[in-house]
């Protein structure tokens, strides 16, 4: 008794577009908006005390805070993330 192996045919699937209709294109990626973070969040993210961060900032070794109102300053989150990534890389 002979055994035949049946190999299923693989059909090439092509996406057809009805006449007069346009093929959908991929949406462009949404640009990430910058986010400002306040003192408590920067302390939580970095693990550094306020005094240490301000000293590093003064020495140009930590991102500078931005004045966002007369009595309020904050840091740009992407700058804090980049600073951390630099430390992780060595």
N, C-alpha and C positions, 0 to 999 in steps of 0.2 A: 504494500500500500504506500503510495507516494504522498508526501505531505507538501502541500503548496503553501508558501508564505504569502499572505496578501499584504501588500504595502499600500496603505491608503494614499490616494493622490492628494497632494497639497495644492490647493487652489490659491493663486495670488489674488488677494483682495485689493481692489482699487476703489478709492472713494470717488463716486461719481457725483457730479453737481448738475442739477437740472439746468437746461438751457435758460439763459437770461438771469441766473442766480450767481452770486459771487461766493466763493469759498471763504469761510471764516478764517481770519488770521489770528494768531495769538495776541492777546492783549499785552501791551508793554508793561513791565513791572512797575508797581507803585513805588514811588520814591519814599524812603523812610524819612519821616519828619524828625527834626532834632527835638530832643526833650531836655528841659532844664531840671536839675535835681538840687534839692536844698541840702542844708547842713546835715541833718539827721540821716538822710539817704546816702550821702557821700561817706559818712562815717561808717554806716552799715556795709556799704559796698567795699570800701578799702580796708576797713579794720583799723584805721589810723585815727588817733585823737585829733581834735581840732587844732591844738597847739602844734603838733607834728606836721599836719597838712599845711598850716599857714607858714611854718618855717620853711618847708620844702617849696611852697609856692613863692615865697620871698626870694629863695635861692635859685629860682627858675627850674626846679626839679619836679614840679607838680603843676597841673593845669591851673590857669588863673580863673578865679571866679568872676562873674559878670554882675554888675549892678543892674537889677531888673526893676527896682523902684527905689525911692529915697532911703528906705530902711530895710531893703531886702536884696540879698545877693544869692546867686546860684551858679552851678557849674553845668557845662554842656556834657550830657551823658556820654556821647561818643568820644569826647576827649578823655574822660575818666576811664572808659573802656580801653582806649588805645594805651593809656598810661599803664593800666593793669596788664594788658597783653605784652607790653614791653618787658615788664618784670618777670612774667612767666617764661618768656623766651630766653631770658638770661641776660 
